[in-house]
Amino acid sequence: GYHVLVSSTTLNDEYGIDIFKDLVRRRIDGLILASSFLLESVEAQSTLARLWERGLPVVELNDLYGVDSVGTDYREATKEVISYLLSLEHHRIGLINGYEGHEMAKDRFDGYQASLNAANLPVEPELIVECGPTIEDGYQASLKLLRLASRPTAIISINDLLAIGALRAAVDSGLRVPNDLSLVSYDDIPMANYTVPRLTTVTKDALLLGRKAFAMLLARIQNPDLPIQHTHNQARLIIRESTGPAPF
C-alpha cells in the first residue's frame, strides 16, 4: 500500500546531496538510504540530523550513523576471495576500485590488503587502480593493469559492471578468461550470470537486503518507539567460469 520513490545519486556528491535534500523536503513516510557515501559530507550529516529531530523513520544499508540498519560487510568475503585465488596459484592480484574518492569500497580494500599481508605478499600500488563505477571505467582500468610489464594474473573488481569492462579489455588484449586471466567481482547482478564466461562474484543478496530494509522501515513507521534495530547479512562467494589456475 506504499508508493516507492527511487532516486539515484550516480556517485556525484553535489547532485546526491541535492537529491537527499529534495527527498527530505517531500512529505514522505520514511527513507531508506542506500548511498551511504552521501553521509561523508557535513551538509548531508546536518540534513540527517534534522530528520532525526523530525522523527522521520530512516533505515541505512550500512551501520554507520546510529539509525536502523541492514548491512553486509565484504571484508571476510574478500579474504575468502584472496584465499581462493591463492589456492589457484595467483600471486599478482590486481584491484579495480570503482568508487574513486569515496569510502564505499573500503571493506574490499581492507580485506584485500589484510589477506596479501597475511600471505606475505606485497601490496603493490601499481596493481591498484582507482576509477569511476561504469563499464567503460572498468575497461580502461583493466587495460592499464594488463599493459604493465608484469601484469596481474587475476583482477578483482569491486562491482560486476567493472568486471564486464575487464572482460572486454582482456579480449582486446588478446587474453582468454580464465585461461590467461582470472576475474572476480562483487554484487552478483543478473547480467553476471550471462556474460561469457559467467562471472565469479560475491553476493550480499540485494533482494533479501531490500526486503529486510523495508520490513524494518515499516516496523519503525508503525511503532516509532522501537529500540534501534541492526541486522547483518553474510556475503558469500559464488564460483563460476571467470576464474581458473594461474597461467604461469
Contacts in CASP RR format, 6 or more apart in sequence:
PFRMAT RR
TARGET T0000
AUTHOR 0000-0000-0000
METHOD contacts of the structure
MODEL  1
GYHVLVSSTTLNDEYGIDIFKDLVRRRIDGLILASSFLLESVEAQSTLAR
LWERGLPVVELNDLYGVDSVGTDYREATKEVISYLLSLEHHRIGLINGYE
GHEMAKDRFDGYQASLNAANLPVEPELIVECGPTIEDGYQASLKLLRLAS
RPTAIISINDLLAIGALRAAVDSGLRVPNDLSLVSYDDIPMANYTVPRLT
TVTKDALLLGRKAFAMLLARIQNPDLPIQHTHNQARLIIRESTGPAPF
2 29 0 8 1.000
5 23 0 8 1.000
5 26 0 8 1.000
5 28 0 8 1.000
7 19 0 8 1.000
7 22 0 8 1.000
7 23 0 8 1.000
8 19 0 8 1.000
9 15 0 8 1.000
9 16 0 8 1.000
9 19 0 8 1.000
9 20 0 8 1.000
9 35 0 8 1.000
9 37 0 8 1.000
9 38 0 8 1.000
10 16 0 8 1.000
11 35 0 8 1.000
11 37 0 8 1.000
11 99 0 8 1.000
11 102 0 8 1.000
11 132 0 8 1.000
11 133 0 8 1.000
13 37 0 8 1.000
13 38 0 8 1.000
13 41 0 8 1.000
16 35 0 8 1.000
16 38 0 8 1.000
17 38 0 8 1.000
17 41 0 8 1.000
17 43 0 8 1.000
17 44 0 8 1.000
17 47 0 8 1.000
20 38 0 8 1.000
20 44 0 8 1.000
20 47 0 8 1.000
21 47 0 8 1.000
23 31 0 8 1.000
24 31 0 8 1.000
24 47 0 8 1.000
24 50 0 8 1.000
24 51 0 8 1.000
24 56 0 8 1.000
28 56 0 8 1.000
29 57 0 8 1.000
29 221 0 8 1.000
30 56 0 8 1.000
30 57 0 8 1.000
30 58 0 8 1.000
30 217 0 8 1.000
30 220 0 8 1.000
30 221 0 8 1.000
31 51 0 8 1.000
31 56 0 8 1.000
31 57 0 8 1.000
31 58 0 8 1.000
31 59 0 8 1.000
31 217 0 8 1.000
32 58 0 8 1.000
32 59 0 8 1.000
32 60 0 8 1.000
32 61 0 8 1.000
32 210 0 8 1.000
32 213 0 8 1.000
32 214 0 8 1.000
32 217 0 8 1.000
33 39 0 8 1.000
33 58 0 8 1.000
33 59 0 8 1.000
33 60 0 8 1.000
33 61 0 8 1.000
34 61 0 8 1.000
36 60 0 8 1.000
36 61 0 8 1.000
36 62 0 8 1.000
36 64 0 8 1.000
36 104 0 8 1.000
37 99 0 8 1.000
37 102 0 8 1.000
37 103 0 8 1.000
37 104 0 8 1.000
38 44 0 8 1.000
39 45 0 8 1.000
39 48 0 8 1.000
39 64 0 8 1.000
39 65 0 8 1.000
40 102 0 8 1.000
40 103 0 8 1.000
45 65 0 8 1.000
48 58 0 8 1.000
48 65 0 8 1.000
51 58 0 8 1.000
52 58 0 8 1.000
52 67 0 8 1.000
55 224 0 8 1.000
57 68 0 8 1.000
57 217 0 8 1.000
57 220 0 8 1.000
57 221 0 8 1.000
57 224 0 8 1.000
58 67 0 8 1.000
58 68 0 8 1.000
59 67 0 8 1.000
59 68 0 8 1.000
59 69 0 8 1.000
59 70 0 8 1.000
59 213 0 8 1.000
59 216 0 8 1.000
59 217 0 8 1.000
59 220 0 8 1.000
60 66 0 8 1.000
60 67 0 8 1.000
60 68 0 8 1.000
60 69 0 8 1.000
60 70 0 8 1.000
61 69 0 8 1.000
61 70 0 8 1.000
61 71 0 8 1.000
61 209 0 8 1.000
61 210 0 8 1.000
61 213 0 8 1.000
62 69 0 8 1.000
62 71 0 8 1.000
63 69 0 8 1.000
63 71 0 8 1.000
63 230 0 8 1.000
63 232 0 8 1.000
66 228 0 8 1.000
67 228 0 8 1.000
68 216 0 8 1.000
68 217 0 8 1.000
68 220 0 8 1.000
68 228 0 8 1.000
68 229 0 8 1.000
68 230 0 8 1.000
69 229 0 8 1.000
69 230 0 8 1.000
69 231 0 8 1.000
70 209 0 8 1.000
70 210 0 8 1.000
70 212 0 8 1.000
70 213 0 8 1.000
70 216 0 8 1.000
70 230 0 8 1.000
70 231 0 8 1.000
70 232 0 8 1.000
70 233 0 8 1.000
71 204 0 8 1.000
71 209 0 8 1.000
71 231 0 8 1.000
71 232 0 8 1.000
71 233 0 8 1.000
72 204 0 8 1.000
72 205 0 8 1.000
72 209 0 8 1.000
72 232 0 8 1.000
72 233 0 8 1.000
72 234 0 8 1.000
72 235 0 8 1.000
73 107 0 8 1.000
73 232 0 8 1.000
73 235 0 8 1.000
74 107 0 8 1.000
74 108 0 8 1.000
74 111 0 8 1.000
74 186 0 8 1.000
74 202 0 8 1.000
74 204 0 8 1.000
74 235 0 8 1.000
75 107 0 8 1.000
75 108 0 8 1.000
75 110 0 8 1.000
75 111 0 8 1.000
75 114 0 8 1.000
76 234 0 8 1.000
76 235 0 8 1.000
77 202 0 8 1.000
77 234 0 8 1.000
77 235 0 8 1.000
77 236 0 8 1.000
77 237 0 8 1.000
78 107 0 8 1.000
78 108 0 8 1.000
78 110 0 8 1.000
78 111 0 8 1.000
78 112 0 8 1.000
78 115 0 8 1.000
78 156 0 8 1.000
78 202 0 8 1.000
79 111 0 8 1.000
79 114 0 8 1.000
79 115 0 8 1.000
80 237 0 8 1.000
81 156 0 8 1.000
81 184 0 8 1.000
81 202 0 8 1.000
81 237 0 8 1.000
82 93 0 8 1.000
82 111 0 8 1.000
82 112 0 8 1.000
82 115 0 8 1.000
82 116 0 8 1.000
82 119 0 8 1.000
83 115 0 8 1.000
84 184 0 8 1.000
84 237 0 8 1.000
84 239 0 8 1.000
84 243 0 8 1.000
85 93 0 8 1.000
85 154 0 8 1.000
85 156 0 8 1.000
85 182 0 8 1.000
85 184 0 8 1.000
85 243 0 8 1.000
86 119 0 8 1.000
88 154 0 8 1.000
88 182 0 8 1.000
88 243 0 8 1.000
88 244 0 8 1.000
88 245 0 8 1.000
88 246 0 8 1.000
89 245 0 8 1.000
89 246 0 8 1.000
90 152 0 8 1.000
90 153 0 8 1.000
90 154 0 8 1.000
90 182 0 8 1.000
90 246 0 8 1.000
91 121 0 8 1.000
91 153 0 8 1.000
91 246 0 8 1.000
92 124 0 8 1.000
92 127 0 8 1.000
92 150 0 8 1.000
92 151 0 8 1.000
92 152 0 8 1.000
92 153 0 8 1.000
92 154 0 8 1.000
93 112 0 8 1.000
93 116 0 8 1.000
93 127 0 8 1.000
93 152 0 8 1.000
93 153 0 8 1.000
93 154 0 8 1.000
93 155 0 8 1.000
93 156 0 8 1.000
94 127 0 8 1.000
94 128 0 8 1.000
94 129 0 8 1.000
94 145 0 8 1.000
94 152 0 8 1.000
94 154 0 8 1.000
94 155 0 8 1.000
94 156 0 8 1.000
95 108 0 8 1.000
95 109 0 8 1.000
95 112 0 8 1.000
95 127 0 8 1.000
95 128 0 8 1.000
95 129 0 8 1.000
95 155 0 8 1.000
95 156 0 8 1.000
95 158 0 8 1.000
96 129 0 8 1.000
96 131 0 8 1.000
96 138 0 8 1.000
96 141 0 8 1.000
96 142 0 8 1.000
96 145 0 8 1.000
96 155 0 8 1.000
96 156 0 8 1.000
96 157 0 8 1.000
96 158 0 8 1.000
96 162 0 8 1.000
96 166 0 8 1.000
97 105 0 8 1.000
97 108 0 8 1.000
97 109 0 8 1.000
97 128 0 8 1.000
97 129 0 8 1.000
97 130 0 8 1.000
97 131 0 8 1.000
97 158 0 8 1.000
98 105 0 8 1.000
98 130 0 8 1.000
98 131 0 8 1.000
98 132 0 8 1.000
98 133 0 8 1.000
98 137 0 8 1.000
98 138 0 8 1.000
98 141 0 8 1.000
98 157 0 8 1.000
98 158 0 8 1.000
98 159 0 8 1.000
98 162 0 8 1.000
99 105 0 8 1.000
99 132 0 8 1.000
99 133 0 8 1.000
99 158 0 8 1.000
100 130 0 8 1.000
100 131 0 8 1.000
100 132 0 8 1.000
101 130 0 8 1.000
105 158 0 8 1.000
108 156 0 8 1.000
108 158 0 8 1.000
108 186 0 8 1.000
109 128 0 8 1.000
112 123 0 8 1.000
112 156 0 8 1.000
113 123 0 8 1.000
116 122 0 8 1.000
116 123 0 8 1.000
117 123 0 8 1.000
126 148 0 8 1.000
127 145 0 8 1.000
127 148 0 8 1.000
127 152 0 8 1.000
129 141 0 8 1.000
129 144 0 8 1.000
129 145 0 8 1.000
131 137 0 8 1.000
131 138 0 8 1.000
131 140 0 8 1.000
131 141 0 8 1.000
131 162 0 8 1.000
132 138 0 8 1.000
133 159 0 8 1.000
133 161 0 8 1.000
133 162 0 8 1.000
134 161 0 8 1.000
134 162 0 8 1.000
135 161 0 8 1.000
135 162 0 8 1.000
135 164 0 8 1.000
135 165 0 8 1.000
135 168 0 8 1.000
136 165 0 8 1.000
137 162 0 8 1.000
138 157 0 8 1.000
138 161 0 8 1.000
138 162 0 8 1.000
138 163 0 8 1.000
138 164 0 8 1.000
138 165 0 8 1.000
138 166 0 8 1.000
138 169 0 8 1.000
139 165 0 8 1.000
139 166 0 8 1.000
139 168 0 8 1.000
139 169 0 8 1.000
140 169 0 8 1.000
141 162 0 8 1.000
141 166 0 8 1.000
142 155 0 8 1.000
142 165 0 8 1.000
142 166 0 8 1.000
142 169 0 8 1.000
142 170 0 8 1.000
143 169 0 8 1.000
143 172 0 8 1.000
143 173 0 8 1.000
145 151 0 8 1.000
145 152 0 8 1.000
145 155 0 8 1.000
146 152 0 8 1.000
146 169 0 8 1.000
146 170 0 8 1.000
146 173 0 8 1.000
146 175 0 8 1.000
146 181 0 8 1.000
147 173 0 8 1.000
152 181 0 8 1.000
153 180 0 8 1.000
153 181 0 8 1.000
153 182 0 8 1.000
153 246 0 8 1.000
153 247 0 8 1.000
153 248 0 8 1.000
154 181 0 8 1.000
154 182 0 8 1.000
154 183 0 8 1.000
154 184 0 8 1.000
154 243 0 8 1.000
154 246 0 8 1.000
155 163 0 8 1.000
155 166 0 8 1.000
155 181 0 8 1.000
155 182 0 8 1.000
155 183 0 8 1.000
155 184 0 8 1.000
156 183 0 8 1.000
156 184 0 8 1.000
156 185 0 8 1.000
157 163 0 8 1.000
157 166 0 8 1.000
157 183 0 8 1.000
157 184 0 8 1.000
157 185 0 8 1.000
157 186 0 8 1.000
158 185 0 8 1.000
158 186 0 8 1.000
159 185 0 8 1.000
159 186 0 8 1.000
159 187 0 8 1.000
159 189 0 8 1.000
160 185 0 8 1.000
160 186 0 8 1.000
160 187 0 8 1.000
160 188 0 8 1.000
160 189 0 8 1.000
160 191 0 8 1.000
160 192 0 8 1.000
160 199 0 8 1.000
160 201 0 8 1.000
161 189 0 8 1.000
162 185 0 8 1.000
163 183 0 8 1.000
163 184 0 8 1.000
163 185 0 8 1.000
163 192 0 8 1.000
163 199 0 8 1.000
163 201 0 8 1.000
163 242 0 8 1.000
164 191 0 8 1.000
164 195 0 8 1.000
164 199 0 8 1.000
166 183 0 8 1.000
167 177 0 8 1.000
167 183 0 8 1.000
167 195 0 8 1.000
167 196 0 8 1.000
167 199 0 8 1.000
167 242 0 8 1.000
170 176 0 8 1.000
170 177 0 8 1.000
170 180 0 8 1.000
170 181 0 8 1.000
170 183 0 8 1.000
171 177 0 8 1.000
174 180 0 8 1.000
175 181 0 8 1.000
177 183 0 8 1.000
177 197 0 8 1.000
177 242 0 8 1.000
178 197 0 8 1.000
178 241 0 8 1.000
178 242 0 8 1.000
178 243 0 8 1.000
178 244 0 8 1.000
179 244 0 8 1.000
179 247 0 8 1.000
180 247 0 8 1.000
181 247 0 8 1.000
182 200 0 8 1.000
182 242 0 8 1.000
182 243 0 8 1.000
182 244 0 8 1.000
182 246 0 8 1.000
183 199 0 8 1.000
183 200 0 8 1.000
183 242 0 8 1.000
183 243 0 8 1.000
184 199 0 8 1.000
184 200 0 8 1.000
184 201 0 8 1.000
184 202 0 8 1.000
184 242 0 8 1.000
184 243 0 8 1.000
185 192 0 8 1.000
185 199 0 8 1.000
185 200 0 8 1.000
185 201 0 8 1.000
185 202 0 8 1.000
186 201 0 8 1.000
186 202 0 8 1.000
186 203 0 8 1.000
187 201 0 8 1.000
187 202 0 8 1.000
187 203 0 8 1.000
187 204 0 8 1.000
187 206 0 8 1.000
188 201 0 8 1.000
188 202 0 8 1.000
188 203 0 8 1.000
188 206 0 8 1.000
188 238 0 8 1.000
192 198 0 8 1.000
192 199 0 8 1.000
192 201 0 8 1.000
192 240 0 8 1.000
193 199 0 8 1.000
193 240 0 8 1.000
195 242 0 8 1.000
197 240 0 8 1.000
197 241 0 8 1.000
197 242 0 8 1.000
198 240 0 8 1.000
198 241 0 8 1.000
198 242 0 8 1.000
199 240 0 8 1.000
199 241 0 8 1.000
199 242 0 8 1.000
200 237 0 8 1.000
200 238 0 8 1.000
200 239 0 8 1.000
200 240 0 8 1.000
200 241 0 8 1.000
200 242 0 8 1.000
200 243 0 8 1.000
201 237 0 8 1.000
201 238 0 8 1.000
201 240 0 8 1.000
202 235 0 8 1.000
202 236 0 8 1.000
202 237 0 8 1.000
202 238 0 8 1.000
203 235 0 8 1.000
203 236 0 8 1.000
203 238 0 8 1.000
204 233 0 8 1.000
204 235 0 8 1.000
205 233 0 8 1.000
208 233 0 8 1.000
209 233 0 8 1.000
212 231 0 8 1.000
212 233 0 8 1.000
216 229 0 8 1.000
216 231 0 8 1.000
219 226 0 8 1.000
219 229 0 8 1.000
220 226 0 8 1.000
220 229 0 8 1.000
END
